[in-house]
């Protein structure tokens, strides 16, 4: 996965939409992402990672939405089935649905941040995730752009929560 920062923000919005389970907006965001060159593989790959925060059932429901999308890059039935099995196994056995190699990946870490921004009362988790994103090289300005993306594609409420968390985080670290 090689994306510029603007492309990465798509994953933040999608993760937040999975977490709040806004099916119409999620479907639209995923279809736009596919039309803009994000692959179905990349969309499927973030679901197990964000399911840690959004919940496996919501990630499975997001897969149903992915099944309904028009993907000009081809049939993805096997890919979606593999991701579904991965999520169901994690749900059944209570294990993390992704490997250690997916940690510290810029896409997955930003997607996790998007999922956490969408959760009420997750301030301590958001703070830790912001630290990880800064360690991965994201600047304050880049992270502040996420607020705009969340306001445009998810909700002003979640964007405001994200803004407050960012301000609090950067006030503490200086």
SVG drawing of the C-alpha trace seen along z (x, -y; Angstrom):
<svg xmlns="http://www.w3.org/2000/svg" viewBox="-28 -23 36 43">
<polyline fill="none" stroke="black" stroke-width="0.4" points="0.0,0.0 1.5,-3.2 -0.6,-6.3 -0.2,-9.9 -1.6,-11.5 -4.8,-12.6 -5.4,-9.0 -4.8,-7.8 -7.5,-10.0 -10.1,-7.9 -9.3,-5.0 -9.9,-7.2 -13.4,-8.2 -14.2,-4.6 -13.0,-3.3 -15.2,-5.9 -18.2,-5.0 -17.8,-1.3 -17.6,-2.1 -20.7,-4.2 -22.4,-1.8 -23.7,-4.5 -24.5,-2.1 -25.4,-4.7 -22.4,-6.9 -20.1,-3.9 -21.3,-2.5 -20.8,-5.9 -17.3,-6.4 -16.2,-2.9 -17.5,-3.3 -15.7,-6.7 -12.5,-5.0 -12.8,-2.3 -13.5,-4.8 -10.4,-6.8 -8.1,-3.8 -8.2,-2.2 -8.4,1.6 -11.0,3.9 -8.0,5.7 -7.1,2.6 -10.6,2.0 -10.9,5.6 -7.4,5.4 -8.4,2.6 -11.6,4.3 -9.8,6.9 -7.5,4.2 -10.3,1.8 -12.6,4.5 -10.5,4.4 -12.2,1.0 -15.4,1.1 -16.3,4.7 -16.2,7.8 -20.0,7.7 -19.8,4.2 -16.8,5.2 -18.8,8.2 -21.7,5.9 -19.2,3.7 -18.2,6.7 -21.8,7.0 -21.6,3.5 -18.4,4.2 -20.1,7.2 -22.7,4.8 -20.2,2.4 -19.3,2.0 -15.6,2.7 -14.2,2.0 -11.0,4.0 -12.8,7.4 -14.6,10.0 -13.7,10.0 -15.9,12.9 -12.9,14.9 -11.2,11.9 -14.4,10.9 -14.9,14.6 -11.3,14.8 -11.8,11.6 -15.1,12.8 -13.5,16.1 -10.7,14.2 -13.2,12.0 -15.4,14.9 -12.4,16.9 -11.3,13.9 -14.8,13.6 -15.1,17.3 -11.7,17.7 -11.2,14.2 -8.0,13.5 -6.7,10.5 -7.8,10.8 -4.5,9.5 -0.8,10.4 2.0,8.5 3.2,7.4 0.2,5.1 1.1,3.1 2.9,-0.2 1.5,-0.3 0.5,-3.9 -2.9,-2.9 -3.9,-0.6 -2.8,-3.0 -4.8,-5.9 -7.8,-3.6 -7.5,-2.7 -7.5,-6.4 -10.6,-6.9 -12.4,-4.1 -11.3,-5.5 -12.5,-9.0 -15.9,-7.5 -16.2,-6.0 -17.5,-7.8 -15.3,-7.8 -12.2,-6.5 -9.9,-9.4 -7.1,-7.4 -7.1,-5.0 -7.1,-8.0 -4.2,-9.6 -2.1,-6.4 -3.1,-6.0 -2.1,-9.7 1.3,-8.9 1.7,-6.0 0.7,-8.2 3.3,-10.8 5.9,-8.1 5.1,-7.0 5.9,-10.5 2.5,-12.3 2.7,-16.0 0.2,-18.0 -0.9,-19.7 -1.4,-16.4 -3.5,-15.0 -5.6,-18.2 -6.5,-17.6 -8.3,-14.5 -10.8,-16.7 -11.8,-18.2 -12.1,-14.7 -14.3,-13.5 -16.5,-16.6 -16.9,-16.1 -17.5,-12.4 -18.7,-11.3 -20.2,-13.9 -19.5,-17.2 -19.9,-15.6 -17.1,-13.1 -14.9,-15.8 -15.4,-18.0 -14.4,-15.1 -11.3,-14.5 -10.4,-18.2 -10.7,-18.3 -8.6,-15.1 -5.9,-16.5 -5.8,-19.8 -5.5,-18.1 -2.8,-15.7 -0.7,-18.5 -1.2,-20.7 0.3,-17.9 3.3,-17.2 4.0,-20.8"/>
</svg>
